[in-house]
Amino acid sequence: MQHPGGEKEAEDIRPVQTEQINIQSLKGLVSFSIAQFPAEVIFQICASMSHLLLYCCGRSFEHSEE
């Protein structure tokens, strides 16, 4: 005889395990893509992203002053 509560617990565990697998595969994918790109490209991407971030912050700062 099976308990209905026991089945539900088994279902609750499954999504957590798949989530951990997804995070691990994501980390592996990120480290793999970083290894594929030369350092210059990564630096360029970081520089352009930080420039964009500064630009957006500057714009919002200008609007708040008006």
Backbone hydrogen bonds in HBPLUS format (Angstrom, degrees):
<---DONOR---> <-ACCEPTOR-->    atom                        ^
c    i                          cat <-CA-CA->   ^        H-A-AA   ^      H-
h    n   atom  resd res      DA  || num        DHA   H-A  angle D-A-AA Bond
n    s   type  num  typ     dist DA aas  dist angle  dist       angle   num
A0006-GLY N   A0003-HIS O   3.15 MM   3  5.36 127.7  2.44 102.3 114.7     1
A0008-LYS N   A0004-PRO O   3.39 MM   4  6.65 159.2  2.44 144.3 149.3     2
A0009-GLU N   A0005-GLY O   3.15 MM   4  6.44 154.0  2.22 148.8 155.0     3
A0010-ALA N   A0006-GLY O   3.35 MM   4  6.61 156.5  2.41 143.4 148.4     4
A0011-GLU N   A0007-GLU O   3.15 MM   4  6.51 150.5  2.24 147.0 155.1     5
A0012-ASP N   A0008-LYS O   3.00 MM   4  6.31 151.5  2.08 149.7 157.5     6
A0013-ILE N   A0009-GLU O   3.19 MM   4  6.46 143.0  2.33 146.6 155.2     7
A0017-GLN N   A0013-ILE O   3.30 MM   4  6.62 156.7  2.36 154.9 161.5     8
A0018-THR N   A0014-ARG O   3.14 MM   4  6.48 162.4  2.18 159.3 163.7     9
A0019-GLU N   A0015-PRO O   2.91 MM   4  6.05 149.0  2.01 143.4 152.5    10
A0020-GLN N   A0016-VAL O   3.02 MM   4  6.30 155.4  2.08 149.2 154.7    11
A0021-ILE N   A0017-GLN O   3.07 MM   4  6.35 155.1  2.14 146.4 153.2    12
A0022-ASN N   A0018-THR O   2.88 MM   4  6.12 155.4  1.94 146.4 153.1    13
A0023-ILE N   A0019-GLU O   2.97 MM   4  6.25 157.1  2.02 150.4 156.0    14
A0024-GLN N   A0020-GLN O   2.99 MM   4  6.21 160.7  2.03 147.9 153.1    15
A0025-SER N   A0021-ILE O   2.89 MM   4  6.11 161.5  1.93 152.9 157.9    16
A0026-LEU N   A0022-ASN O   2.85 MM   4  5.99 148.2  1.96 143.5 153.0    17
A0027-LYS N   A0023-ILE O   2.89 MM   4  6.16 159.7  1.93 150.3 155.1    18
A0028-GLY N   A0024-GLN O   2.96 MM   4  6.20 157.8  2.01 145.6 152.0    19
A0029-LEU N   A0025-SER O   2.86 MM   4  6.02 151.7  1.94 141.7 149.6    20
A0030-VAL N   A0026-LEU O   2.86 MM   4  6.11 160.0  1.90 153.8 158.8    21
A0031-SER N   A0027-LYS O   2.96 MM   4  6.15 170.8  1.97 153.2 155.6    22
A0032-PHE N   A0028-GLY O   2.90 MM   4  5.96 147.0  2.01 140.1 150.0    23
A0033-SER N   A0029-LEU O   2.88 MM   4  6.09 160.6  1.92 149.3 154.1    24
A0034-ILE N   A0030-VAL O   2.91 MM   4  6.11 152.6  1.98 149.6 157.6    25
A0035-ALA N   A0031-SER O   3.04 MM   4  6.16 150.8  2.12 137.2 144.7    26
A0036-GLN N   A0032-PHE O   3.05 MM   4  6.35 139.7  2.22 141.3 152.4    27
A0037-PHE N   A0033-SER O   3.09 MM   4  6.34 149.2  2.19 145.8 152.5    28
A0041-VAL N   A0038-PRO O   3.10 MM   3  5.56 124.3  2.43 109.2 121.3    29
A0042-ILE N   A0038-PRO O   3.36 MM   4  6.76 161.4  2.39 153.5 158.0    30
A0043-PHE N   A0039-ALA O   2.90 MM   4  6.12 159.5  1.94 152.3 158.5    31
A0044-GLN N   A0040-GLU O   2.88 MM   4  6.12 156.5  1.93 147.9 154.4    32
A0045-ILE N   A0041-VAL O   2.93 MM   4  6.22 159.3  1.97 151.7 156.9    33
A0046-CYS N   A0042-ILE O   2.92 MM   4  6.16 165.7  1.94 152.8 156.6    34
A0047-ALA N   A0043-PHE O   2.82 MM   4  5.97 159.7  1.86 150.7 157.0    35
A0048-SER N   A0044-GLN O   2.90 MM   4  6.09 163.8  1.93 151.7 155.6    36
A0049-MET N   A0045-ILE O   2.92 MM   4  6.08 154.6  1.99 147.6 155.1    37
A0050-SER N   A0046-CYS O   2.90 MM   4  6.07 160.4  1.94 149.7 154.9    38
A0051-HIS N   A0047-ALA O   2.91 MM   4  6.05 151.2  1.99 144.0 152.6    39
A0052-LEU N   A0048-SER O   2.93 MM   4  6.10 154.4  2.00 141.5 148.2    40
A0053-LEU N   A0049-MET O   2.88 MM   4  6.11 152.6  1.96 144.6 152.6    41
A0054-LEU N   A0050-SER O   2.87 MM   4  6.08 159.6  1.91 147.4 152.4    42
A0055-TYR N   A0051-HIS O   2.89 MM   4  6.09 155.0  1.95 145.0 152.5    43
A0056-CYS N   A0052-LEU O   2.91 MM   4  6.17 160.6  1.95 149.2 153.7    44
A0057-CYS N   A0053-LEU O   2.92 MM   4  6.15 160.6  1.96 149.9 155.5    45
A0058-GLY N   A0054-LEU O   2.84 MM   4  5.98 156.8  1.89 147.8 154.6    46
A0059-ARG N   A0055-TYR O   2.92 MM   4  6.17 153.2  1.99 147.5 154.7    47
A0060-SER N   A0056-CYS O   3.03 MM   4  6.27 164.8  2.06 150.5 153.8    48
A0061-PHE N   A0057-CYS O   2.93 MM   4  6.06 146.6  2.04 143.3 153.1    49
A0062-GLU N   A0058-GLY O   2.95 MM   4  6.18 153.0  2.03 146.0 152.5    50
A0063-HIS N   A0059-ARG O   3.07 MM   4  6.36 157.5  2.12 149.2 155.0    51
A0064-SER N   A0060-SER O   3.09 MM   4  6.25 147.5  2.20 138.9 147.1    52
A0065-GLU N   A0061-PHE O   3.24 MM   4  6.48 137.7  2.43 141.3 151.0    53
